[in-house]
Each structure stands twice: as structure tokens, then as C-alpha cells.
Amino acid sequence: MKSFTSDPASEPSSVLYSRCTVDLRSGKIHREDVPCRNLEDVLGGFGRSFQILAERNINHAYCEENPLIVNTGLLTGSSAMTGLRTYFSGYSPLKESKKSLPAAMWSTGSGNFGAKLKWTGLDELIFENRSTTPVYAVIRETAEGPLVELKPADHLLGLSTHEKIMALHKEYGSAHFAAIGQAGEQWENVYMGAVALSTDNQLKSGEDKMRFAGRGGMGSLMGYKNLLALVAQSSDKIKPLTPEVKKVNINVVKGGGAGRLLPISRGGGGGTWAAYDVLQTFHAVPVNNFRPQGNNEPEKLFREHVEKQFVIKSEACYRCGITCHNNVHEKSEDGSVGRFLAKFDYEPLNLLGTNIGLHDAAQAASLIHTCDNYGMDSISLGVTVSYLLAYNERHPERPLLNGAVFGEYAKIKELITQAGLGNLPEIGRGSKRLSESTGETSYAYHVKGLEIAAYQPETNPGYAWAIAGGHMSMGTYGLLTREGKSDMESWVQGITRDKLQIVGFDMIGLCKFFDITKGICTQMVVDCLKSEFGLDITIENLAASVRRAFLRGLALELRQGYEKAEYTLPAEVWERPNPNIKLPNITHPEFIAELQKRVWEIFEPELDGLLPQE
Amino acid sequence: MNVTIKLVGIFKIDRFKDAVREYPSGICVREVVDELRIPTHLLGTVLINEIHAGVEDVLVDGDTVCLLPFIDGG
């Protein structure tokens, strides 16, 4: 990124970002400095990639014209804490409208790859077309600037995400990696392929402690392109901490921004796993395909019970003081740390545990580990499997696949393994397609074709307006449970104003745990931008840019055939209201209809002019 | 007056899961939180008799107060 202004909101074209376009069919590679069109381009991430996607009319995700855009955010690779994000964008093989048109999608993860990519001198890579043979791309820092090369990848075929990364690690020192697993290679039958991102911890320990850009099947799109991995090789170029950024970083950890996510031993809440205890208070932990039963079963995966059997190591991303990872290891007879099993975050633990009827930590860990190594999105996988189990429970006389039902660990593991190998398209293509094939769509827990996260839809009608799935692109998941808001005004305000701001993190290069409740429109971010780049960007500028980017995402959805009726929740929520959930009912049809009306009244007039003219 | 206190998640560590405790009348939730030395930055939700409430809400005899940690997504 080259900046010739201190005021990029007013003069965005005075900021140039470095883009490399790689034609995978011809092998032609072109690097250029591109002037920014607006502040979204300057910030980066999906704010920029969605503008590129908007310029293309794509009717099928698996077509040569659908690009895979790999980029970073402005603060990726900076000294601001959590500045490690890489973004993968394209039209999704998984998320589609009822008209079967693919939705624009991004997915993001930490690990060290993003910073390394930035330090090579590139801000963005666009992969066009597809290669006829398996390849990987090496992005290297040279004296003449960033250099991108394509290399044969036959030796990587069939390897897991971790195995690919470790194989490349032997060959490339001072590099970090992004890789797909077998699932992404089997893109025809697996639409939920994830991209694994290497971490320092992984490369040093040899343990498969990766991070993932999982949502929306960006790993499958990478597989379709026959692009198995990316290597970013450069020296580390993190700037010395300025007093201003140091102050911000201390504030992130100690001032409340992410203090709640610190390890319990350091006075924090112990990461996202803590959501189990909180949601169980309301009997709102998803159980057996999102049907909480009002019993104590979810408590079996509470941390207090798991840590009796296993060693839980609190670990962190590179240079991050938040230390939110709960890495579960076997406990040796003498109590020491044994083999690494899996990282326990709330989402995968629930969706590959309690929500499929498994309440044993070792079994859940095994499924998370399998999912990660084959390279699938744990949310989409878990929810599609839970749909299948629910179907089989309802139809014991004509079950699907191996007839697995809730709690049958061995059969479920076999389903996940075979899905990862591309042998079960029924699962690999997600819950929307599976439920449409059975004709029983009401209990398929997806919204707009993308599986929901482990927050009961009864607690979050905001899912309907999430533009990149789940809860991380519409931060309303705690509005009812945490804040107790059940009135229409609060929900309209939340969806249309405050909670959409969560997507700002997916532009600027920071993890959401930098300050998940306040977003990026804070003095902390303003101070980082000034200190790192000499840029004067106000809180108001940031808020306006994030809002435009979000609304552009909505406009793109509508252009890809989504109708307003699709901005809703799985029908089971009101067809069979769950009496066990101890919260006010805000998902009855009247509430949803009024919410749809009120939200569109605000959003719709703002959508004009956000997309290129046809 | 007697108030039943229920603690969730990490708040139970070195404290208790639930207990009936005696407080002077007119006490508010914040005073209970302070008395229990619960770090306020970790406090996400207060329920009084299973209804969402605030830390300034005043308690009456027989109330049940549930204190929940913050949740931050996942």
C-alpha cells in the first residue's frame, strides 16, 4: 500500500494498493498498483473484494470467470494486536439463493499467513480461471518487489490440510501457508471446503494447530481452481511498537476490549467456550439439531467437567495477548500434557458435539480434528450432519446414508470421514440442498443457504440479514440472551445500525476479539491508523465505510436472486415453538413479518448506487 | 432479607453455584456483585427472577439473582 495523502476518506485515489492477478489457465501473472476508489478499498478485506465481485455476473460458482480473491486488511501485518487476518472472497459454491444463483462470500482467518503475505509487498491476489493441473502459488519478497510463481503440486494431492502445510514448511523457510484439505480437492462433492492457515505454534510444534477461513466454501473454490496451497515467504517486517499502538494493545487486553476472552488464570472468561454455561441458563444451547430439551445434557461439555479429564492449554495467535485458544490435550497418568486433540471453540464444540447428540469431549474432539484435517467448515458440516440425523430420527423406516441418529459416534465419524473424502455429496453440499432433496426443509438450519452458527435462531432473528453467514456478519446473537432485548425497536436498531458494524473487522485486518462489542469505529482504531500509516480517518468515516460495505453485500445478495421472503429463519422455529427455551418468543410469524418490513424500510433506500450499473 | 444468588460459569470458581444469602433491605445488584468480588468487566447479564435486569435494580426479600458472564461469540 502506498499512500500519498493523509486523508484517504476524501482522497482515496491517492492511496494505491498492490495487486497481483494470476491467470491459472495461461500462467500469466500481472502485478500493478491500483488506486483506491473509496475508503472501503483502502481498508481492504471484503470491503474491497465485494466491489470486484460486483463487477462480474456469475451464475455458477464453479466457472472460470469466478475469481478467488485473497487479500488482507489495512492493519494486517501491523503492530496492532490481532492484525493477522487474511480474507478469501469469491462467489460461493455453498451459499445460493432459491434461484440457484451463487452469493458473493468472504471468509477469514488468523494464523501468520496474512502478515507474511502483506510483508511480501502484496495487498491482494486475484486468481482467475483454473489450472488444468494441480498447482500451488509461491509469493515471495524480492529486491525487485513481490514475485508470484506457480509450481506443480502433484506431491500435495490427497494430503490433509496439516500435512500439506508441513510438507511445504520443509521446503520453504521463513514462510507461512494457506492450504486446502482433501475436501477442497473434492470440490465437486464438497461445497463447504475450508482454507487452513498455518500458525507459528503449528510449525514449531508439528501439532495441527491451524486457523481456518471456513465459511462459504472458499476452500472448495480454491480446489476447483486446482490451486492446492499458497506460500507467502518474506522476512518479518513488524514495525517497532509506537507508544500510541502500545497503549491501544494494552487497552485491548486490559481495558475491556477483549479482556473477557483472556484465560481464566489471567482473570478472563476463558474464550468462547464460556458461551456454553451462559446459554444453558436459558436452555438455549443447541441440542440434537437445534432442539434444546430443557435438560442438563449440555453441561457435560462444560469446561469444568472437561478439564477433569484433559489438559487445556491456553494459547494465542502470533503476538496476540488475548490468548483465547483452548487447546485440549490428553492428560498423561502423571497429569502432564499429552497428545493434542483439538481446539475447543464454542461453535465447533457444540455443532460437532451437543448438537449431534454427543456429550463426550473425546468424541467431540475427534470429530473437530477430523473436520479440520480434511479441511471443512465445522459449522456447515455440523449443521448438515445434524439435519441428516434429525431426518433419520423422523424416518426410521427409510433412513438416509448409514442410518446414523443422534449420539451414534462411530456412524457419525464415518459420515464425516466419507464427506471429507468427497464420497458423500449429500453432506458435502450442505443442508439446503440435502433438505430440498428430501422435501423436508423446515428443520434445515440454514439461512439463505448457509448453515447458522451455534446460537438458537429463536434468540437471533438477525441471522436473516447476516451477509456472510452465521453470527459474525450480524452481531445480534447476544441481543436477546445477553442484553434482554425483546422489543421491536431494539431489534430494528440493532440490525440496521449498531450490530451490522461487526463486519468492519472483516475489512481492516483485525480479529473481532480486538473489541467485538464496539467494532472498529473507535478511537483505538483511529489511533492505530494514525500511528502506523499517518492516516487521519475519523470514527465517522469508518462507520460510513463499514455501512456502505455491508449494504453493498445486501445489494449483491438481491442481485443474485435473493427475494425478501428468504430473509427469514428455518420454519421449524415457529411451526414447532420450543417450550424449553426460557426466553421471550421473538420469532413468531408476526414479529418476523414486522421486523422484515421495518428493516427493509431502512435498508432499501440506501441500496441504490452501491453496485456498478448493468 | 434473603436473596438466592445463582452464579454461572467462571463466577462459580472459588465461590459457589447457588446460595441463599442475607442482605440488608434496599440493596441493589451492584452491591451484591461488589460483595462477591465479581469483576465487572466480566459481568454480561443479570437476571432477577429469570427476567433480565440491571445492576442498579433494587432487590427485595425472596428474589433470585442470577449473574452470568459476558459472551463474545465463538
Chai-1 contact restraints between the chains, C-beta under 6 A:
chainA,res_idxA,chainB,res_idxB,connection_type,confidence,min_distance_angstrom,max_distance_angstrom,comment,restraint_id
A,G256,B,H41,contact,1.0,0.0,6.0,A-B,restraint_1
A,G259,B,H41,contact,1.0,0.0,6.0,A-B,restraint_2
A,R260,B,L42,contact,1.0,0.0,6.0,A-B,restraint_3
A,R260,B,F70,contact,1.0,0.0,6.0,A-B,restraint_4
A,R260,B,D72,contact,1.0,0.0,6.0,A-B,restraint_5
A,L261,B,D72,contact,1.0,0.0,6.0,A-B,restraint_6
A,I264,B,I10,contact,1.0,0.0,6.0,A-B,restraint_7
A,G269,B,I10,contact,1.0,0.0,6.0,A-B,restraint_8
A,G269,B,L42,contact,1.0,0.0,6.0,A-B,restraint_9
A,G269,B,P69,contact,1.0,0.0,6.0,A-B,restraint_10
A,T272,B,G74,contact,1.0,0.0,6.0,A-B,restraint_11
A,A274,B,G9,contact,1.0,0.0,6.0,A-B,restraint_12
A,A274,B,P69,contact,1.0,0.0,6.0,A-B,restraint_13
A,A275,B,I71,contact,1.0,0.0,6.0,A-B,restraint_14
A,A275,B,G74,contact,1.0,0.0,6.0,A-B,restraint_15
A,D277,B,V8,contact,1.0,0.0,6.0,A-B,restraint_16
A,D277,B,G9,contact,1.0,0.0,6.0,A-B,restraint_17
A,V278,B,L68,contact,1.0,0.0,6.0,A-B,restraint_18
A,V278,B,I71,contact,1.0,0.0,6.0,A-B,restraint_19
A,T281,B,V8,contact,1.0,0.0,6.0,A-B,restraint_20
A,T281,B,L68,contact,1.0,0.0,6.0,A-B,restraint_21
A,D345,B,G74,contact,1.0,0.0,6.0,A-B,restraint_22
A,Y346,B,G74,contact,1.0,0.0,6.0,A-B,restraint_23
A,E347,B,G74,contact,1.0,0.0,6.0,A-B,restraint_24
A,G478,B,I71,contact,1.0,0.0,6.0,A-B,restraint_25
A,R482,B,G44,contact,1.0,0.0,6.0,A-B,restraint_26
A,R482,B,T45,contact,1.0,0.0,6.0,A-B,restraint_27
A,R482,B,I71,contact,1.0,0.0,6.0,A-B,restraint_28
A,G484,B,H52,contact,1.0,0.0,6.0,A-B,restraint_29
A,I516,B,D72,contact,1.0,0.0,6.0,A-B,restraint_30
A,I516,B,G73,contact,1.0,0.0,6.0,A-B,restraint_31
